[in-house]
Every structure is written in C-alpha cells, then in structure tokens.
Amino acid sequence: MFRPLELFIGQRYTHSRRRNRFISFISFASMLGIMLGVMVLITILSIMNGFEKELRSRILGVVAHVTVSGTDGKLTDWLQHYEKLVKEPQVVGAAPYVQKQVMIANSNLLRGTLLQGIHPDYQHQVNEQGFKLLEGSFKDLKPRTYGIILGVGLANSLQVVPGDKVTVVVPQVQVTPAGVLPRLRRFTVLGIHQFGMQEFDNMTAFVHLEDAARLFKMQGQVSGIRLKLDDLFAAQPLARELQQRWGSQYEVADWSKEHGNFFRAVKTEKIAMTLILFLVVAVALFNLVASLVMAVNDKQADIAILRTFGMEPNRVMRIFMIQGSIIGIFGTVVGVILGVLLSLNIETIIPALEQAFGFKVFPADIFYISEVPSDLRWSDVWLIAGAALIFSVLATIYPARRAAAVQPAESLRYE
C-alpha cells in the first residue's frame, strides 16, 4: 500500500525509542495533557449546561414566562384579558393569580411567606413537570373554605401537617372599636407541595384565588395573569409587543426582568470556566512544542542525510508537522471519547462516589440543586475537538520550520 515518505518517517518518529527516552516521555506527556484537557472541558461544560438547564426549568417553573398586571398591582375584568391572551400564538397556558407577602403563624412559630392565590381550573396550564404535590391536590382548594397548601420547607419550619390550622397575618391594618388591629385569617392546611428549590419550598403557599382576593380586599380583581409560552426565549419580544399594544395602564414583564441577570451570570461563569480549563490544553500544547523542538535537535543528523539525498525543506517540515499532529489527533480523539462517556454517566458516577466515600457534593440544605446534572451538547464537543485539533497543528509549525532550516553541512560536520 502506498504511503508518503513524510507520513512514514513522521509516524516512525512518534513511537521511536531508539535514542532519547526523555523526548518520548515529553511527547507522551503532551498527548496525555491534551487528552485530559479535552476530557475535562467536555465534562465540565456538560455539567454547567446541566446546571443551567435545571436552574432554568426550576426557576421558570415558578416564575411565569410573561406576566400581565395593572400598574397599581391590580387587574380588573381578568377573564376578558385571559381570553385575549390565550389567543396569542406563542401562549400555551395562562392562569390568574393574586400574590402578596404575608406572615404565617402556628402557635409561637412565625414565618414570612409569599402567599399566592390561584384558581385550580387554570393553574395546571402554567405548572411545570418538576412541581409536585406531596400531599393533597389543588382541586382541594375551594372558595370560602380557606384551605392552604404549604411548601414542604415551610410546613416543616411551622411544624404542621395536613389538617392543622395556621394563621395568616396580612401586612395591613383594620380599624375596629378595640383599636387598630392587624388583619388575619385562620386557614386549614390541605396539602404540601415541593418544587426542589429551597427558596420556593420555604417561602411559598397557595390558597384559592377568591380567598386571597377576599383576604387582600381585591374582590373581582387579581394581581395579574401568568403566561406560559412554547419558547421561553420568545418571552421578551412578546412582552414588548403586548406592552405596546395594551398601553401604559398595564404592566407587561417577562422572566428576564427579574432573573435575567442571574442567567447572564451563569453564562459568564461558563465562559470563564471554559477559558480557564482550556489553559490545561494550552500547557499540553506548549509541551508538544518543546518535545518537537527537542526531537528536531535530536534528529539533526537524520534531517541532514535526508536533505543530502535531495529532500526539499517543505517535505522535511511536513515530517515534523505529521509527528506533532499524530500526537494531537490521538490525544484529542481519546479525550473526546472519555469526555463523552463521562458526561453521559456523570449522574450515575457522582452518587456512587458519594455513597462510597460518605459525603455529599451539593448538600440539599445549602444548594438549589443537590444532584449533579449533565447536559451533553454535541455542538460543544465538536467545538472543543476542532479547537484542540487546530491548535495542535498550529503548535507544530515553529518546530517544523526549525527542522526545515537545518543545514546539512553544519549538522554532519561532527558526525
């Protein structure tokens, strides 16, 4: 089978151990560095993509993609607005809500809570799959029965279970013959909900829409209407369009207004982490340059003989470019394979390590997400592999040019 002379010699130089084992060790270290760098890059990016996806789905499962409300925090004739909004092509679900900050008390235990009034017939349209009720059902919320569904963390801190009574204290006062008193109402705990994020599980409670409206003296009104879209990235243009169409008497906001900075920070962190981890590959590429430079110095006599037999400088240059490229290609391919396998199995590997060594990577009482998610994106894999291959080839240019510049007479003078 025909094989170009440059390829044959470059391949022989790659695994030759005849003269200088130190050069072979540096070449192996370069290949190992590229392999580890590519593997770590793919794995870390997959984990960060997984965190971003998980945070996005969990946060946006509680926070609406778009909300429509009045400028004074009240929306009248909400049913008419609802019928208009559900006709928008991007909207896949809509639900009215009443939302206020309250205090919930049980005996001497008191907790600040975000109380949300919801309508059971509409709420399922905007709930995400991650939201689940551990006990009870939204259907148990009936008007004028004053039932409440608490977050699991809130229920634990108040030490209540379904069937117990809690007192909701509204930050408003009412004037009575006995004086100015805070407004409060007794509610019966009907269920426990869990979303998997402490910020929401510890600070959210749900009651029926009519009960919330009566509690906050908003009869016939709601705080606004939540919208769920088929594409959350369409939220910002839709919010602008609705704001222009409906006028200044309404306030239309999208999820990026409240949480956009958080996701931009996550994206910035991912970019910074990618650049930092790529330094691992950069160090391996510097090792590759060093190993090729030493190989050129070690093979000067061989280069001189090849030049004497008539080999052109460009062909000599290709020999060492091929030698370095083989190291880069092998390291990149193995790194991609290991990185993909690790990314696809990280959700199994991490729990096994936690169980084996008795520790928790992300304790549930500290972090939003207690598991290590992974979202392997092939676009990242091809980008990392392509960049590693390109820089591996570029790293061979300087040593190869030095090889091409070797003068046969000078190199063979002392041989």
N, C-alpha and C positions, 0 to 999 in steps of 0.2 A: 504494500500500500504506500502510495506517495505521501511523503511528509516533508515540508520545507525544512531546510537545514537550520534556519533560525529557531524554529519550533523544537527541533530535535535537540539542539545544543542547550536552549533555554530550559527545556524540561529536564535534561540531564543535570544542569547546574542546580536545579531546585532541590533535588534529593541527593546530590553528591556529598559524600562524607570523607572523601579521599584525603583532603589536605587540612582543612581548618574546621574543626568541630564547633568552634565558638561562633563562626559565621552561620552555621546551620542552626545553632541554638537561637541566635538573634532572629533568623528567618522564621523559626517555629514560634518564637515569642510574638513576632509581628502578626503571624496568622492567627494565633490564639487571641491576641488583643482585638483584632478585627472581628473575630467570631464572637467573643464575649460582648464587645461593644454593640454589635448588631442585635444580638440576642436580648441584651438588657434594654436597648432602645425600643424594640418591638414590644417587649413585655411591659415596660413602664408606660408606654403610650397606650397600650390596650387597657391597663388598669386605670389610667387617668381618663380615658374615654368612657370606661365603665362607670367611674365615679360621676363624671359629668352627666351621663345619661341617667343614672339613678337619681341624682340630685334633681335634675330637670323634671323627671317624671313624678318624683315625690312632692317637690315644692309646687309644681304646676298642677298636681292633683288636688291641692287645697286652695291654691291661689288661681283665680279664674284667668283664662287667656285674655279676655276682654271684659270689662265691667262698664255698665251704663248706669249713671245715677244722676240725681239732681245736684245743682251747685250747692244747695243747702243741706245735702246729705239725705234728702227725701225725694222719692219718686212717686207721684200720684198717677192714677189710671195705669198701673203697671201691666195689666192684662192686655191693653191695647198696644203698649210698647212691645210686650212679649210677642204678640202676633206679628208685628212688623219685623222684629229681629230674627225670628226663626225662618223667615223667608229669604234671608241673606244666603247666597250660595255656599259661603265658607263655614257657616254655622251648622254644627251637628247636634248641638244641645244648648238649652238655656234654662235658667232657673232663677226665680226671685229670691231675695234674701233680705233679712234685717240683721244688722251687725252692730254691737255696742260692747264697750268694756264694762264689766261688772265685777263684783266680788261674790264668791260663793262660800257659804259658811256651813259647817257641820259641828255643832257644839262649840268648842273653843278653837277649832281649826278653821282658818280663813285663807282663801287663795284668790288671787287676781285671775280673771278668765276673760277670754273673748267669746261672748255669747252670740251664737248665730241662730237666727230664726229661719227655718227652711220649710218648704212645702213638700211633703213626701211624694206627691204626684209628679213633681218636676225634678227633684234633687238627683234622681238616678241618671238624668241626662248629662250631668256635669261631673259626677263622681268618677274617679279613676279606679282601675282594677286593684291598685295597691291598697285602696281604702277598704277596710273590713270592719264589721261589727262582731265583736267577740260575744256579746250577749244582746238580746233584743233586736229590734228592727225599726227602721224609720217609719214603717207603717203603724207602729205603736204610738206615734205622736199624733194625738187627736186634739182638735181645737177645744179650748176651755177646760182641758183636763190637767194642764200644767205638768206635763211629763218632760223629762230632760234626759239626754244621752251625753255622758261624760267621756272625755278621753281617758285612756287606761292609766296614764300617769297622774292625771288629776283625781281620778277616783281613788287611786292608792294613797295619794297625799291627804285626801279628805277622809280616808278610811270608810268608804261607803260601798255598798253593793246594790244591785237592782232591788227595789222595794223600799230602800231607805229614803228619808226626806232630807233635803238640803234647802238652805235659804239663799235666795238670790237678792243681793243688795245693789240697787241701781244708784249710780252717782248723780242722783237728782233728789231734790227735797220736795216735800209737800207740806202745806200749812194746814194744821189741824187745831182744834180747840186746846189740845195739850201742848201746842207749840210747833216749831219747825222740826219735822222728823224725816229721816231718810226713807225712800220708797223701797219696799222689799216685798218678796212673794215667796211662798213655800212651793217647792217643786218636788215631784216624786221621781227618783232615779229609775228609768225604764231600760237602760242599756249601757253598754261600754263599747267604745269604738277605739280602733288602733290604726294608725297610719304608718308607724315605723320611724317617725321622726319626733324626737323628744319635744322640740319646740311646739309642735302641734298637739301631741298626745298629752302634754302637761298643761296646755293653756286653752283648749277649745272645748266647747259644749254646744249641743244642739237642742233647740226647742221648736215647737210648731210655729209657723210664721205668724198666725193670728195671735198666739200667746205672747210672742215677742213684740208684736205691734201694740198690743194692749198694755204690756209692761212698760214700754217706752212712750206710750201715748202717741202712737202713729197709726191709729185706726184708718184703714183704707189706703195706707201708704207703705212703701218698702224703702230700704236703703238703696237698692239698685237691683240690676239683673246681671247675673253672671252668664257669660257665653263660653262655650267650648267649641273650638274650631277644628277642622280636619287637618290643618297645618298650623302649628303654634307660631311659625315664623311669619305667617300672614297676619298676625295679631296687630302689629304696628301699623301697616298700611290700612287695614280695616278700621282701626281706631281713628286714624286721621280722617278717613272718608266719612265715618259716622259723625265725627265732631263737626266737620264742615257742613254736612247735610242737615243735622239736627239743630245746630246753632249753639250759642253761648249759654242758654239756660240749662243745658245738660253738660255733664262731665263724663267724657269717654276716656278710659285709661286702659292700657294693655299691661301685660305682665312685666315687660321690660322696664316700666316706670319704677316699679318697686324692687325688682330683683335683677334688673339688667346689669348693674354694677357688680353683683355677686358672680354672675356667669362670665362677665368680661374678666374678672379677676381670676376665675378658674382657667379661662383660655390663656391669659397672660402667663399664669403659672405653668401651664402645659408647654408653652413655647419656651419659657426659660429653662424648664427641666430638659427639654429636648436638646437645647444648645449645650447645657452642662454635660449631659450624657454623651453628646457627640464628641466631647473632648476625649472620652475614652478611645473612640475610634481614631481621633487625631493623634493621640500618643502612639497608637499602634502603627499609624502611617509614618510617623517620624522614625519609629524603629525599623520600618520597612526601608525607608530611605537610607538609614545608617547601615543596614545589612547589605543593601545593594552596593553602596559605596565601598564597603569593606570587600565585597565579592569582586568588584572591579579591580581594586588594588591587588587582590589575591590572584586574579586571573590575567594580570597584565601580560605575562609571557604567552598564555594561550591566545589572547587577543592579538599580540604581535605576530604570532605564527599565522593566524587566520588572515591578517592583513597582508602578510608576505605572500600568501597563496592567492591574493587578489580579491579578498572580500572587501566590499565597499563599506565606508563608515556607517552608512544608513542601515546596512544589514547587521553590523555589529551592535548598533543602537537597538535594533529590534530584538536581538537576543536577550538583552537585559530587561527590556520592557516586557517581554514574554515571561521571563523568570519572575519579575515582580507581580505581573498580572495574575499568574497562576496562584501565587500566594494570596493575593487579594480576592480572587474569584472563589477559591476553596474556602477561605475564612468567611466570606460573605454568605455563600450557599449554606454552609453548615450552621452559621449563626441564624439565618432566616428559618431554617428547619427547626432548630432548637427553640427559637423565639416563638414561632407559631405554635409548636406543641405545648410550650409552657403557658402561653396566653390562653389556649383553649382549655387547659386543665388547671388553671390557677385557682379556680373556685373549689376544686377538689383538693389540691395540694395544700393550700393555706389551712383549711380546717384540720387536715391530717397532722400538720406540723403543730398547730395549736393544741391538739389533743395529746400529741406525743410529748411535748415539752411543757404542757400545763400553763400556757399563757394565752392572752387574747391580744391580737394585733390592734384592733379597734374596739375598745370596751364600749358597750352599748350605753353606759351612763355618762360617757364623755362625748362620743362622736355621733353625728347624724346617722351614719351608716356603720353597722357593726360587722358587715361582711366585706370581703374584698372582691368587688365585681370586675369583670373583664369584658371589653367590647372590642374584639379584633376587627380592624378595618383594613381591608386589603390595599386601599389607597396608601395607607401609612407604610405597609410592608413594602410595596413597590417603590415608594419614595425613598425609604431607608436603604433598601437593597441597591437601587440605582445610584444614590449618592455615594454609598460605600464603594461601588464598583468604579465610578467615575474618578473619585479621589484616589483610589488605589492605582489606577492607570496614570493619573497625573503625577503621583509620587514617584513613578519610575523614570520620569523624563530627565531629571537632573543627573542621577547616576548613569543612565544610558548615554547621555551626551558626553559625560566624562569618559565612558568606555570608547565612544567613537573618536574622541580626541587623542587616544593613546598613540604615541609614535613608535613604530616597530623597532627602529634602530636604538632608541633610548631604552626600550624595555628589554631588548635582548643583549645589551652591552655586557651585563654581568652574569648572563645565564651560561 
